[in-house]
């Protein structure tokens, strides 16, 4: 305002005093701007740069659009938007402010490991509040999860109890894991057995997606599950997954920003509500029966229970499928690797008695494969690294200082904030994985490789496909069995060709920025393996 008045006075020739005052004002303005620029530069290069032993919150990421800039970035780019922000700082983490939420995005392997192991970080508050936004739960169900009327987590042991129960019942070696693993793997074997001796074209992703989804749901929820009665619901599981990010961020506008996701939630939950009301869950796995009974005993309505199951069944399927497809496609794209695996897998294949004289019955021992086939297991681990890249989220329960072991920087994280660990940033770093990190190279996980020590033990830091700490995915052992079973069946039972003669099957390229990684649609030709046409395949768990 003063500048404008002085300029006006000088313009009408009020005398040298006014002119000198105008010059003085301009000089003051230049000085103020220069001082401001120096202050910003000092803050950026000194305050916002790493210092050993001096705990500070990570620098705040910048956005050109105030308030809603990050929301729009996620809406447009999905989780890959986090990589764009990472380039703004050399810190092992940065702070992202979205409305009234502060998120610490961790980008270094050592700091990620420390965060996942910290007792002051928990998944439950986020799971509860996000479920309330995404699923359209009643107030009663929100209170069950520990979420008050304002959407704030005030505490509940419901999710912790359910996670621990699932973890116990689906732990490796448990009797309650064996049956769902057998059912899920047998679904893949049955589908393979339907393939004929003539070449036929199939979209490998959609085929495996539907087979694995059906097998997983049948293994967990029993033969009378909703997907078995209405297979079209399998597509809704993936529609829900693709809309999860929008539903979780824009929950208050869910019907406008993610109408397809809302429809998917409603259709799946309606089918699960009928499933519970008709008592078909009594034929489910012990893990599902136990947790459903526990939820209902707390007074939760069948409608709210059914909505919770939408999220649970999505978690159980949408990461297993991309990992499986990634592994198989990359094996097929490398004839040398394909041949080496066929030679290795034959050691766990045996002939069993058959009542059908026209069919030879061959069985694959998946348990033995896990223990005795290092190259197959390395393919599984490499597929987890590049084919399944979830984002691990935790709530900060208490003011915490974590040290990044690589830089020595101490990071302060304030209670009430959120920690986000995008695993795709860790799994795609050349400096972690020995160069060319985006390529499929299972030998990284063989003894002496970039991802393993001389005894073949996998590195802990920088590899977090199933989360970490006390919040490791409860279904990881079931997923591993399914992925390995699918891999060995595809390798041993079928022959593959590219859709066009003379072409090679290529490693998958991916599309989409939200949800699980989805390969770009591509068909391949398949048939029963030459010389093995009369074999009926089964699996042993």
PyMOL commands that set and color helices and strands:
alter all, ss='L'
color gray80, all
select helices_A, chain A and resi 2-11+16-47+69-86+109-117+124-135+139-145+158-169+175-193+204-221+226-229+233-249+251-257+259-277+280-283+286-297+302-332+335-348+366-372+374-387+423-427+430-433+442-445+469-471+476-493
alter helices_A, ss='H'
color red, helices_A
select strands_A, chain A and resi 93-98+101-106+121-122+200-203+349-352+360-365+391-396+400-403+410-413+418-422+494-498+510-511+518-519+523-528+535-540
alter strands_A, ss='S'
color yellow, strands_A
deselect
rebuild
show_as cartoon
